[in-house]
Amino acid sequence: MTRVFSWPGYGALLALGAALYLLCRLFPADLPLWMPWEFHWPEFLALSLTLAWFVRGLNILPTTRHPPLWRKISFLAGVLSFYVVLQTHVDYYAQHMFFVHRWAHFVLHHAGAFLIALGMSGEVLYAGLPDFLKPGVKARTVQAVMSFLQHPAVAPVLFVGLLYFWLIPAIHTYVMLDSPLYQLMNATMAINGVMFWSLILDSRASPPARLSHLMRAMLILVIELPQMVLGAILSLSMTDFYPVYQICGRVLDMTALNDQHYGGLVIWLPGTLTSFAAMIVVLVTMRLNEERAEHENPA
């Protein structure tokens, strides 16, 4: 077994997590913005172990099987963006301002997840996993669940459905006042975002990719309209749907409606731009795969 990141490394991660936990518990008001507002072990371990296994995988795999440099940078930027919105003071503002909350979820569900998927680093992560975890990843049950969640009839419904579900006013109010549910909401948005964009941004042709380029383009269009509708409703409505932020106390000098309107615009405009970027990637990928096929099978 290659010991690029062995048990002492895991011990160091746990020690770092314990130090952050104690600092957040003992000196919450004295920490800088880049430190956690509320330290959460699941988020810290998920993100730090992902980075550790990524580095370990790069050291294990021969360089010929590494993703290009720009994909490595994309993957790392996506993971770090998750850390910023989940484990820095950004999370504090997201709990007290609706529009910051929408920006945070835009990173988890769109921009950050998009970058992680664009990194195409699944093989590297698998190589970096400890050997005892690899059979679980390849288990038939796990593969069946993944296959179902990424089915072209399920994936767009789940992608848009989660966005709508967590913004149902009654549910949103309850979640924002319950820490475990709040963490669950963030986790589902992040995981679903990575799964959906990985399906769309796969650089391979079909097969072995799951979807044809035409189907990927269709799914992008399917998710776009519901997001635009929701963003328009929230940004144009004169009703405050989320009084929970008044209960929590807004930390910026902004009216409830302005907060909601800006949040709606975040759903509407950046979400549209992400879909536009995805469509460009799909078209470029399609052309590159066609050129590769022509080169390999000349007439």
C-alpha positions in Angstrom: 0.0 0.0 0.0 1.4 3.4 -1.0 1.7 5.5 2.1 1.5 9.0 0.6 -1.0 10.0 3.2 -0.9 7.5 6.0 -2.3 7.3 9.6 -0.1 10.1 10.9 -1.6 12.3 8.3 -5.1 11.4 9.4 -4.1 12.1 13.0 -2.9 15.6 11.9 -6.2 16.3 10.3 -8.0 15.3 13.4 -5.7 17.4 15.5 -6.4 20.4 13.3 -10.1 19.8 13.5 -9.9 19.6 17.3 -8.0 22.9 17.4 -10.6 24.6 15.2 -13.4 23.2 17.3 -11.9 24.5 20.6 -11.2 27.9 19.1 -14.8 28.2 17.9 -16.2 27.1 21.2 -13.9 29.3 23.4 -13.4 32.4 21.3 -16.3 32.6 18.8 -16.3 36.5 18.7 -12.6 36.9 18.4 -11.9 34.8 15.3 -11.1 36.3 11.9 -13.5 36.1 9.0 -11.6 33.2 7.4 -12.1 31.0 10.5 -15.3 29.0 11.1 -18.3 30.7 12.6 -19.6 27.3 13.8 -17.2 24.4 13.4 -18.9 21.3 12.0 -17.0 18.0 12.0 -18.8 16.4 9.1 -18.1 19.3 6.8 -14.5 19.7 7.9 -13.8 16.0 7.4 -15.6 15.7 4.1 -13.7 18.6 2.6 -10.3 17.9 4.2 -10.3 14.2 3.4 -11.4 15.0 -0.2 -8.3 17.2 -0.6 -6.1 14.6 1.2 -7.3 11.8 -1.0 -6.9 14.0 -4.1 -3.3 14.7 -3.3 -2.7 11.0 -2.4 -4.3 9.9 -5.7 -2.0 12.2 -7.7 1.0 10.7 -6.0 -0.2 7.1 -6.6 -1.3 7.4 -10.3 1.3 7.7 -13.0 1.4 11.2 -14.5 0.0 9.9 -17.8 -3.3 9.3 -16.0 -3.5 12.7 -14.3 -6.1 15.2 -15.4 -4.7 18.3 -17.1 -3.4 21.1 -14.9 -6.5 23.2 -15.5 -8.8 20.5 -14.4 -6.8 20.0 -11.2 -7.1 23.7 -10.5 -10.8 23.6 -11.3 -11.3 20.7 -8.8 -9.3 22.4 -6.0 -11.1 25.7 -6.6 -14.5 24.0 -6.3 -13.6 22.2 -3.1 -12.1 25.3 -1.5 -15.2 27.3 -2.5 -17.3 24.8 -0.6 -15.0 25.3 2.4 -15.4 29.1 2.2 -19.2 29.0 2.3 -19.5 26.3 4.9 -16.6 26.8 7.3 -15.8 30.5 7.4 -17.8 33.5 8.6 -19.6 33.5 5.3 -21.9 30.9 6.9 -22.7 33.4 9.7 -24.0 35.9 7.2 -25.8 33.2 5.2 -27.8 32.4 8.4 -28.8 36.1 8.8 -29.3 37.4 5.3 -31.4 35.7 2.6 -29.4 37.0 -0.3 -26.1 35.8 1.2 -27.8 32.4 1.8 -28.7 32.3 -1.9 -25.1 33.1 -2.8 -23.9 30.3 -0.6 -26.3 27.9 -2.2 -25.3 29.1 -5.6 -21.7 28.1 -4.8 -22.8 24.7 -3.4 -25.3 23.8 -6.1 -23.9 25.7 -9.1 -20.5 27.4 -9.2 -18.5 25.2 -6.8 -20.1 22.0 -7.9 -19.6 23.0 -11.5 -15.9 23.5 -10.9 -15.6 20.2 -9.1 -17.4 18.3 -11.9 -15.2 20.2 -14.5 -12.2 18.8 -12.7 -13.0 15.3 -13.8 -11.0 13.9 -10.9 -13.0 10.8 -10.0 -10.2 8.4 -11.0 -7.7 10.4 -8.9 -10.0 10.4 -5.8 -10.6 6.7 -6.2 -6.9 6.0 -6.3 -6.4 8.1 -3.2 -9.0 6.3 -1.2 -7.8 3.9 1.6 -8.0 0.4 0.3 -10.7 -0.6 2.8 -13.1 2.0 1.4 -12.8 1.0 -2.2 -15.1 -2.0 -2.1 -17.8 0.1 -0.6 -17.6 2.6 -3.5 -17.9 -0.3 -6.0 -20.6 -2.1 -4.1 -23.6 -3.0 -6.3 -26.1 -1.2 -4.0 -24.1 2.1 -4.1 -23.7 1.9 -7.8 -27.5 1.2 -8.2 -28.4 4.3 -6.1 -26.0 6.4 -8.1 -27.4 5.1 -11.3 -30.9 5.9 -10.2 -30.1 9.4 -9.0 -28.2 10.2 -12.2 -30.9 8.8 -14.5 -31.8 11.5 -17.1 -35.5 11.4 -15.9 -34.5 11.8 -12.3 -31.5 14.1 -12.2 -33.2 17.3 -13.5 -36.2 16.8 -11.3 -34.0 16.3 -8.2 -31.8 19.3 -9.1 -34.7 21.7 -9.4 -36.8 19.9 -6.8 -34.2 20.4 -4.0 -33.9 24.1 -4.9 -37.7 24.5 -4.6 -38.1 22.2 -1.6 -35.7 24.0 0.7 -37.2 27.4 -0.2 -40.8 26.4 0.7 -41.4 29.1 3.3 -42.6 26.9 6.1 -39.8 24.4 5.6 -37.2 27.1 5.2 -38.1 28.7 8.4 -37.9 25.4 10.3 -34.6 24.5 8.8 -33.0 27.9 9.5 -33.8 27.5 13.2 -32.5 23.9 13.4 -28.8 23.3 13.1 -28.8 19.6 12.1 -31.4 20.3 9.4 -29.5 23.3 8.2 -26.4 21.2 7.7 -28.5 18.5 6.0 -29.8 21.1 3.6 -26.3 22.3 2.7 -25.1 18.8 2.2 -27.9 17.8 -0.1 -27.4 20.9 -2.2 -23.7 20.3 -2.5 -23.9 16.6 -3.2 -26.7 17.0 -5.7 -24.9 19.8 -7.5 -21.8 17.7 -8.0 -23.8 14.7 -9.2 -25.8 16.7 -11.7 -22.9 18.7 -13.2 -20.7 15.6 -13.3 -23.4 14.0 -15.5 -23.5 17.1 -17.8 -19.8 18.0 -18.0 -18.4 14.5 -18.6 -15.8 15.1 -21.3 -16.3 11.6 -22.8 -18.6 10.7 -25.6 -21.5 8.3 -25.0 -20.6 5.5 -24.4 -18.8 5.4 -22.0 -20.4 8.6 -20.8 -23.9 8.0 -19.6 -25.6 10.7 -21.7 -25.3 11.8 -25.3 -24.4 15.4 -25.9 -27.9 16.1 -27.1 -29.4 14.7 -23.9 -27.1 16.8 -21.8 -28.1 20.0 -23.7 -31.8 19.1 -23.2 -31.3 18.6 -19.4 -29.7 22.0 -19.2 -32.7 23.6 -20.8 -35.1 21.6 -18.6 -33.5 22.9 -15.4 -33.2 26.5 -16.6 -36.9 27.6 -16.9 -38.0 26.6 -13.3 -35.0 28.4 -11.9 -35.8 31.5 -13.8 -39.5 31.4 -12.7 -38.5 31.0 -9.0 -36.0 33.8 -9.2 -38.5 36.0 -10.9 -41.1 35.3 -8.2 -38.8 36.1 -5.3 -37.2 39.2 -6.9 -40.5 40.8 -8.0 -42.9 39.8 -5.2 -43.9 42.4 -2.7 -44.6 39.7 0.0 -41.9 38.8 2.5 -41.8 35.0 2.3 -39.0 34.5 4.8 -39.6 36.4 8.0 -37.2 33.9 9.7 -34.4 36.3 8.8 -36.1 39.0 10.9 -36.3 36.5 13.7 -32.6 35.6 13.4 -31.7 39.3 13.0 -30.4 40.8 9.8 -26.7 41.8 10.2 -26.8 44.3 7.3 -28.9 47.4 7.0 -31.4 46.2 4.5 -35.2 45.8 4.3 -36.8 42.4 4.2 -38.0 42.9 0.7 -34.7 44.1 -0.6 -33.0 41.1 0.9 -35.5 38.8 -0.7 -35.3 40.6 -4.1 -31.5 40.4 -4.2 -31.8 36.7 -3.3 -34.2 36.1 -6.1 -31.8 37.8 -8.5 -29.1 35.5 -7.4 -31.3 32.5 -8.4 -32.3 34.1 -11.6 -29.2 35.6 -13.1 -26.1 33.7 -12.0 -28.1 30.5 -12.3 -28.8 31.3 -15.9 -25.2 32.1 -16.6 -24.1 28.8 -15.1 -26.5 27.0 -17.5 -25.1 29.1 -20.4 -21.6 28.1 -19.4 -22.6 24.4 -19.2 -24.1 24.6 -22.7 -20.9 26.0 -24.0 -18.9 23.2 -22.4 -21.2 20.6 -23.8 -20.9 22.0 -27.4 -17.1 22.3 -27.2 -16.9 18.7 -25.8 -19.2 17.4 -28.6 -17.0 19.0 -31.2 -13.8 17.7 -29.6 -15.2 14.2 -29.4 -16.3 14.4 -33.1 -12.8 15.5 -34.2 -11.3 12.7 -32.1 -13.6 10.1 -33.7 -12.8 11.4 -37.2 -9.1 11.2 -36.5 -9.4 7.6 -35.1 -11.7 6.4 -37.9 -10.7 8.3 -41.1 -13.0 7.7 -44.1 
